[in-house]
Amino acid sequence: ASNGGGVSSQDTATLAVADSQIVRNEATADGGAGRFAGSSGVTVMGGRVSDNTAGGRGGAFTAAGSSSCTIRGVNVTLNTGVLGGGIAALGTTNLVVRATSVVWNTATGRGGGAYVSGSQSVLWDETRLSSNVSPLAAGMYIVNAGSGSTVRRTNITQNVGECRGAGVVCDGGTALAISSD
């Protein structure tokens, strides 16, 4: 598939995925496991998203446009993309990642675990962001994100990058709050 190798939701669609295995899918562009775009409301709860590949953004998932996307209790592992080996959030996306493991993902560009660009509101809560690989910002790369962006109670460990912050890199006027409570 061009976009959304495993699952695709676009425009006014809503989608709920529960306790599923989304494994070994490929997209030549964005979202190896899934791409959620437009005014989509997407919830992914439980399960495993592994061994997916995107030729562009989001080896596992890409949430783009005015999407609302919640990822909770999911193991996002061993996915590969150019920007965001695990998860990519783009545009006006409202993204919530909670109680999720984002580990062992690879980006050939930026954000081994996650790539966030121009998003209004991003919340990472009680999440493990670990052992991801990328030349820049192996854990998470955030650029031009809104003031509602928060990383809370998240373990950011053992990410491997070649330059500028193996854990988290913020660019382009990003306002990010990181806290343990």
C-alpha positions in Angstrom: 0.0 0.0 0.0 1.1 3.6 -0.5 -0.2 4.8 2.9 -1.4 2.7 5.8 0.1 -0.8 5.1 -2.2 -2.5 7.7 -5.0 -0.1 8.5 -6.1 3.2 7.0 -8.7 5.7 8.2 -9.3 9.0 6.4 -11.6 12.1 6.3 -14.6 11.7 8.6 -14.1 8.1 9.5 -13.7 6.8 13.0 -11.8 3.7 13.8 -11.3 1.5 17.0 -8.7 -1.2 17.0 -8.6 -3.4 20.2 -6.2 -6.1 21.3 -4.9 -6.7 17.8 -1.7 -7.9 16.2 -0.6 -5.5 13.4 2.5 -7.2 12.2 4.8 -7.2 9.0 3.0 -4.6 6.9 4.5 -2.2 4.5 3.6 1.3 3.1 5.7 2.9 0.4 4.9 6.3 1.9 3.4 6.8 5.4 2.2 4.5 8.2 3.6 1.0 7.8 1.0 -0.5 10.2 -1.6 2.3 9.9 -2.2 5.9 8.6 -5.0 8.0 10.1 -5.7 11.3 8.3 -8.2 14.1 7.9 -10.8 14.4 10.6 -10.4 10.8 11.7 -11.0 9.7 15.3 -8.8 6.7 16.0 -8.3 4.6 19.1 -5.8 1.8 19.3 -6.1 -0.1 22.6 -3.9 -3.1 23.5 -2.1 -5.5 21.3 1.2 -5.5 19.4 2.3 -3.4 16.4 5.6 -4.9 15.2 7.9 -5.3 12.2 6.2 -2.8 10.0 7.9 -0.5 7.5 7.2 2.8 6.0 9.1 4.5 3.1 8.2 7.8 4.7 6.8 8.7 8.1 5.7 6.4 10.9 7.0 2.9 10.6 4.1 1.8 12.9 1.5 4.7 12.8 1.1 8.1 11.1 -1.6 10.4 12.5 -2.0 13.4 10.1 -4.2 16.4 9.5 -6.9 17.1 12.0 -6.8 13.6 13.3 -7.5 12.7 16.9 -5.5 9.6 17.8 -5.2 7.7 21.1 -2.8 4.8 21.5 -3.1 3.0 24.8 -1.5 -0.2 26.2 0.2 -1.1 22.9 3.6 -2.6 22.3 5.1 -0.7 19.4 8.3 -2.5 18.5 10.8 -3.2 15.7 9.2 -0.8 13.2 11.1 1.2 10.6 10.5 4.6 8.9 12.4 7.6 7.7 10.8 10.1 10.1 9.4 8.4 13.2 10.4 4.7 13.3 7.5 4.0 15.6 4.9 6.9 15.6 4.6 10.0 13.5 2.2 12.8 14.4 1.8 15.6 11.8 -0.2 18.8 11.3 -3.0 19.5 13.8 -3.0 16.1 15.3 -4.2 15.6 18.8 -2.1 12.6 19.9 -2.4 10.7 23.2 0.1 7.9 23.9 -0.5 6.3 27.3 0.7 3.1 29.0 2.5 2.1 25.8 6.0 0.7 25.0 7.7 2.3 22.1 10.9 0.2 21.9 13.4 -1.0 19.3 12.2 1.1 16.4 14.4 2.7 13.8 14.3 5.9 11.8 16.8 6.6 9.1 16.1 10.4 9.5 14.7 11.7 12.8 12.9 10.3 15.8 13.5 6.6 16.1 10.6 6.2 18.6 8.5 9.2 17.5 8.5 12.1 15.1 6.1 15.0 16.0 5.7 18.0 13.7 3.3 20.9 14.0 0.9 19.1 16.3 -1.5 21.1 18.5 -1.6 18.8 21.5 0.6 15.8 22.3 0.5 13.8 25.5 2.9 10.9 26.3 1.9 9.5 29.7 3.2 6.4 31.6 5.0 5.3 28.5 8.3 3.5 27.8 10.4 5.2 25.1 13.5 3.0 25.0 16.2 1.4 22.8 15.1 3.3 19.6 17.7 4.2 17.0 18.0 7.3 14.7 20.8 9.6 13.5 19.0 12.5 15.2 16.7 12.3 18.3 16.6 8.5 18.7 13.8 8.6 21.3 11.6 11.5 20.1 11.9 14.5 17.7 9.4 17.3 18.3 9.3 20.4 16.0 6.8 23.3 15.9 4.5 21.6 18.4 1.8 23.5 20.3 2.0 24.6 23.9 -0.2 21.7 25.0 2.6 19.2 24.5 3.5 17.1 27.6 5.7 14.1 28.4 4.7 12.8 31.8 5.7 9.7 33.9 7.6 8.4 30.8 10.8 6.3 30.9 13.2 7.6 28.2 16.2 5.3 28.3 18.9 3.7 26.1 18.0 5.4 22.8 20.9 5.5 20.4 21.5 8.6 18.2 24.5 9.9 16.4 24.0 13.6 17.3 21.8 16.1 19.2 20.0 14.3 22.0 19.6 10.5 21.9 16.5 10.9 24.2 14.3 13.9 23.1 15.1 16.8 20.8 12.8 19.9 20.6 13.1 22.3 17.6 11.3 25.2 16.0 9.8 27.0 19.0 8.4 23.8 20.5 6.9 24.2 24.0 7.3 20.9 25.8 6.7 20.1 29.4 8.4 17.0 30.9 7.4 15.9 34.4 7.4 12.9 36.7 3.9 13.7 38.1 
